[in-house]
Amino acid sequence: MSGQLSLFYASDIHGSERVFRKFLNAAKFYRVQAIIFGGDLTGKAMIPFVEISPGVYEAEVSGTVQVVSDGTALAELEQFVRDTGSYPYRTTPEEMAALQSNPRLVTEIFNRAMAKTAEKWVTLADQRLRQAGIPALMMPGNDDEPEVKKILAQGDWITDAEDKVVDLNGYQVISFGWATTTPWHSPREISDTELGTRLDALAAQLDPDEPAIFNFHDPPARSGLDMAYAMTSDMKVEMAGGQPMLAPVGSTSVRRLIELVQPVLSLHGHIHESRAARKIGRTVAINPGSAYTEGLLQGVIVTINGRKVTAQQLVTG
């Protein structure tokens, strides 16, 4: 039996340790009953810290080459890299030369760094949220490697919610982190047709007599939650009158399923610049956006009572 539920939702952290820690603290800070994460947990880049002399490291961070000594300065710079969504990696000049000539080695070391960080985060989430008694539903997104799903499944407090129906205080939550194809060929992309097939199979498990919540990484098409920068064929942002152009890029399959099922709430991410809330029929659909590179946690607080959203607030912390 569903009653009142208050939750906090965020997505697209992309490896920022600072933002992830804020996400774990959000339930207590915003005084909600549960938290939901909408995918894209891990980072996209590794920053080599090359030991150019004993205890002295050189790294290019934010476009600037910096030389720091082991100790406080090095630790602070490495933490800055983690907080802005990349992985610091200490290496030697010899290994750096090998990395520059061997893309496979780069991928291997990056994946190790990514997996090690993700495992640390899952352990931290289990500890913090178990102590607080706050349920947490999480899933990987389209930019997360397949290994991330296995790592999330190792959590013994957080729930890897993807591709299943999860009960959250009497509400049925279905989650799906794959997205339709992008120009960047991310690890978890499928066609909109296949996306629709998989979402239909997932939604078929819902009890139509009980309220539902969608947690889909891809936003619905033509909803105002899917407005991304339009790209040229050579991967540059299209401009008009000196301003970047926007175009809808969401999933028609996601929109169709929302219109058909009419869940109480539909939560989305993926398009960082499309922070908004909209109504699709009776459904409240929300994309809180992402500002992870600035160390900011963008999210939304939602209160639901029965089959109605009674309060919603986009927040930044």
Order of alpha helices (4+ residues) and beta strands (2+ residues): beta-alpha-beta-beta-beta-beta-alpha-beta-alpha-alpha-beta-alpha-beta-beta-beta-beta-beta-alpha-beta-beta-beta-beta-beta-alpha-beta-beta-beta-beta-beta
